[in-house]
């Protein structure tokens, strides 16, 4: 059973603070995909996704919402920057590359799933192969005779990881270095993929640890067990029906009218992106891929330009518009304390490696949030990314002094006084900026 919009928002709330309007929009878009999949094939062809434009400053969660959404349902996801593309006739990246990247992502997802399904069988085969090589190596080194007890001991040792660091000699497939050429229209062609399948793959002997050899053998055996034709076909199907393409910095290609020069180039990029969003067929190495039912999420700060500066045809293909707000002090406190894998938790576990028991008091969290908000207000607003700057400055001394010795666990509490003391220079710079005209 697919997740309901409320369940999707609940899951997104674990990682992203605030921005409820944007979360609702993407949750509805995702649920509509499930609803569409339950319809008859005739109706299904008529219903296309409602693409979304997100407006908001950097660091407020635009990319994270889209990324977490895709991860939640294991959908193929790719993020691209609109500024990387140039219109046809100029040197630059072809807009169709975003679709090819999505199919590659989809292929990896499907292949990983298939390899997980055959992992037990592949591991058994790989262990048998490595065991034979290990037996050969042991007999050559020590001249041991291969009896049943000897083989049983080797097998038990292999299972328990006793021989992980033992070196053995094994034939591995030689992977030649790939070269890429830019074809007409900016599409890249991998010479490795073009010529690699025309000739038998070369093998070479390498000395590897048993652990490395086992991993290589498992990959090789998994490749033999999975159906690559099925993987390619399923990858294309998922990319077409479940793929999400996140186009960032779309405001950078918004042009105000036809004033010539760079504006013409920016409008040209919009017109090149338009058929991809409208629905077209792109040729990939896995076959033809239709973009009609992919979900496109565009995002930009729109400080200088506005959404209305995009060409009308492109605006029409993004019917849902949501505006994300700048983060407040309360938002920063929630980011520091309530989100899964919060930044404070990350620093705690990192420093725990060096026997530092790091703790943050409530007044310290509040003071960190105040400084982050003030810094965003008096300098460039970079949203939640500002917390990384503040936390690095705050914990620089502890991080530098920790490690390098065998000592017991040292508890360190970060309180408001500690924050004020160690971020005094940051606070002073912040206070002076308010007087700069």
N, C-alpha and C positions, 0 to 999 in steps of 0.2 A: 504493500500500500504506500502510495506517494505521500509525502508530508503535506499537511495543510498549510495555508499561508501563515496562520498563527504559530504553527510549529517551526516553520522556517525562520520567522522573526525571532522566536525564542532561542533558536540555535545561533543566529547571528548576534544576538545580545551577549553571548558568552565572550565574544571577541571584539565587538565594536560598540562603542558608547554613543548613545544619542542617535540622531539622524533617522528617526522613526519613519518619516515620509519616504525616504529613499529605500529603507528596508521593506516597507509595505509594497512599494512599486515593484521591486525585484521579486518579492515573494509571490505576488499575483502573477507576474510574468512566468515564473517557474511553474506555478500550479496550472496555469493555462496550457502549458506544454503537456502536462499529464492529462488534462481534460481533452485536449486535441487528440492524444494517442488513443483515447477510448471511443472515438467516433468512427464512422464508416470511412473507407478509403476515399470515397467521392467527396465527402464533407471535409475530410482531413486536408485535401489538396487546396481547398478554398480558404482555409484559416491560416494566416501567417502571424508570426510573433509581433508584438507591439514593442518596438525598440525604444530605448530610454536614453535621454540626455541628462547627465548630472552636472549641476553647476555648483562650484564651491571652491574655497581656497585650498592650497596644498595641505596635506596632512590631516584632513578631517575624516577620511575613511572611504573615499570614492573607489579607489582600486581594491581596498581590502574587502569592501562589500561584495564586489563582483568575484574576487578570488575565492572568498569563503563560500559564496553561493555555489560556485562550480565544484569546490571540494566537497561540499555537503552532499551533492547528488552524484559525485564522481563523473562530472561532465567534462568533455574536452574544453580547455580554456587557454586562450592566448591573449597576451596584452601587447599592443603595438602603440607606437607614438606616431601621430599623424604627421609630425614634422619630418619623419624619415622619408616620406614619399614625395616625389616630384611628378609633375604632369608628364604625359606621354610626349616624347621628343626631347626631354631633358635628361641629363645623366642623374640617375638616382634609383631608388628601390621601387619596384613594380608593386602596385597596390594588391595585385593578386597573390603576392607573397604571404599576406596575412592568412589567406585561406589554406595555402600549402602548409604553413606553420601549424595551423589548427589540425589538419589531417595528420601531420607527423605526431602531434601530441596525442591525438586519438589513437593512432597506431600503437604508440608506447603504452597507453592505458590498457588497450585490449590485449597486447602481447604479455604484459605483466600479469593480467588476470589468467590468461591461458597457461603461463609458466607456473603460476601458483597452483593451478589444478593438477598439473602433471609433476609437481615438485617431489612427491613421495617416490614415484616410479623413477624419475630422473636421478634423484639422490641415490637410490639403490644401485642403479646402473653405474653411476659415477664412482661410488665407493668400491664397487667390484673392479673397475678399471684401475683406480688408484691403488687398491690393495695388491693387485698383480705387479704394479710398478714398484711398490714399497717392498714386496717380497723379493723381487729381483735385486733391488738396491741392498737390502739386508744380507742377502746371500753373497753378493759380490764383495761387500765390505768385510764380513766376518766369516764367510764360508760356512754359514749355518745350513743344515740340511732341512729340506722342506717336508716335514712330517705334519700330521694333523694337529698336534699340540702347538707347533710353531705357527701354523696358519691361524689357529684359534686365538692365540695370544696377539698376533698382529691385528686381527679383526677387532678384538676387544679394545686394543690400544687405539685403533683408528676411530672407533665409535666414541671413546672417552676423550679424544683429543690429545693423547699422550705424544703422538708423532707429528703434531701440527707444525713444528719447526724443523722436522727432518727434511733434508734436501733429496729430491728425486729428479731423474731426467725424464722429460716427457715431450712428445711431439705436439706442437700447438700450431694453429692456423696463423700464417703470417698475414698481418693486416697492413697493406700498403697505405702510405699517407695519402689522404684524399686531396684532390685539387678541385677548385671551383672556378668556372668561367661564367662571366655575365653574358647571357644571350640577349638577343634583341628584345626590347621592352623591359630590361632589367631583371628578367628571371634568371636564377642561378642554376647551372647544370653541374652536377658532381661527376667528375671524370671517373672517380672510383666506382660509382654506381653504374656508370655507362659501360666501362670495360671490365669491371670486376666479375660480372656474371658470364662473360664470353669465354673465359679461360678457367681451367680448374684451379682451385685455391692451393697456394703453395703451403707446405708444412716446413717447420724448422724445429730443431731440438733446443730445449731450454732447461736449465736447472732451476727448479722451483721448490718452495716449501710445500709440504703435503697440503696445508691449508689453502694455499693459492691454487695448487693443482686441482683440488677438489672443487673449488669454486668454478674454475674454467671448465672442468668436466661436466658439472651440473648444468652450466649454461649450454654447452654443446649438446648434451643429451636432451635437454628441454627443447632446444631448437628442432631436434629430430622428431620429437613426439608431437609437437603442435602443428596444426594445419595452417601454413602461412597464407594460403588462398582465403581461408575463412577469416583470418586476422585482418587481411587487407579489406575484404568486403565489409566486415563488421566495423572497421575503423572509418570507412567512408560513410556507412549508415549512421553511425553515432555523430560524426562531424556534421552531417547534413541535418539531423533531427534534434541533436542535443547540444551541439557546439555553441560556445559563448565567445564572442570576439569583443574585447574591451579596447576601444580606440581612445587613447589618452591625448591630451593637449589638442583637442579638436578646435579650441578657441584660437590656436596659433595659425590655423589656415582659414579663419574667417576673414573675409575681405569686405571693406565698405565700398561697394560699387565697383566700377571698372575705371580705376584711376591710372592703370598702366603699371609696368614694372613688376615688382614683387607681388602686387595684388592680383595681377592676372595669373601668375604662377600658383598662388594660393587657391584661387577659384578653380584653376585647372585640376588641382589635386582633389578638390571637392567633387568635381564632375567625374573624375576617375573612380572615386570611392562610391559614387552614387549607384552605378550598375551592380556593384558587389552587394550593397545594402538592399537594393530593389529586388535582386534575385537574378543570378546568372550562373553559367556553368564554367568552372575553372578546371583546367587539365592538371592533374598531379600524377606522380609516379605510381599511385595506387588506383588511378582511373579518374573518370570525370566526376566532379563534385558539384552539386547544386547548392547555392547559398540561400535559396528561397526561405528556408525554415530555420536558419541560424538566428540566434538572438544577438543583436548588436547593442552594446552599451557604450555610449560616448561620454566623455567627461572633459571638463576644462574649468579653469578659474574664471575666465571671462572678465578679467580686470579692465582691459582696454576695449575689447570688442564685446558684443552681446550675441546671444543666440540668434537674434533677428538678422545679424550680419551674415549668417550662413545662407547659401543659395536656397530659395524657396523649395526646390525639389528635394533637397537633402533634409530640410526642416520637416517636410511632410512625411519622411520616412522614419522620423523619431517623434512619434505622437505624444510620448509621455515625457514630461519635463519635471524634474525635482531639483530643489535648491537645498544644498547642504549648508548648515550654519557653522560659524566659527565656534571653536570649543571654549567653554566657560571654565571657571575655577572648579565648579562641582564636577564637570566632565573629566577634568584632569585627575581629580581625586579618585573617581571611579575607575579611570584607566589604570591608575597606580595600584589599586587595591582589589577591584572586583573582577576584572577580566581574566580569562584563563591565560596562563603563561604571561602574566603581567611583568612589566619591566623590573619592578622591585623583586619579584620572585626569581627572575633571571639572574640578577646580581647576587641574590642570596645563594643560589645553587652554584654559581661560578666561583664565588669566594669560599664556599664550603669545601671545595676541592683543596684549598690551602688552609683548612682548619679554622676558618673565620666564620663565626656564628653571627651573621648580620641581621639586625632587627631595626625596624623603623617605627618610631612612635607616631601617634596620630597627629600631633602638632607639627612633626617634621614633614609628614605627607602633605599637610595643609600648606606649609610654608613653601615646599617645592612647587606645588600647584600655583601658588600666588606668583612666585618668581617666573614660572613658565608663561603664565598669562600676561604678566607685565612685559616680558621680553618680546612676546608676539605682538603686543600692542605698540611698543616703542620702536621695534625694528620690523623686519619682514615677518609676516604671519606664516609660519611653517607648520602650524597645527600641532599634532601629537608628536611630531619628530623633534620638537623643541625639548621634550622630556629627555631624549637621548643626550642632547648637549648638556643639559643641567645635571643629569645623573653622572655623566663622565667627569665633569668638573668637580662634583661633590665627592665622588669616590676615588679620585685619581690617586691621592696619597695612600689610601688603604690598599688599593690594587697594586701600587708600586712596592709597598713594603711587604706585602704578603708573599709567602712562598719561599722556597730555598732552604728550608730547615725542617727538622722533625720535631714538632712541638705540639702540645695538647691543644684542644679546641679553645679558641679565644672568643668570648662573646663581646660584640661591639654594638652599642645601641646608637642609632642616628636620631637625635632629637632636634628641636627647633634651634637651640643654641649652636649645635654643631653645624647645622645648615647655614645659619647666619655667619658663622665664623669662616666657613670654607667657601661660601659664595659671596663674600663681601665685595670682591672686585667686580663680580658680575652685577651685583645689585647697584654698586656705585656707578658703573658705566650706564646702567639702565636709567638711574635717576638723572644723570647729566643729560641724557638724550632728550628729555622732555623740554629742555631749555634751548635746544638747537632749532633755529628757525629755518 
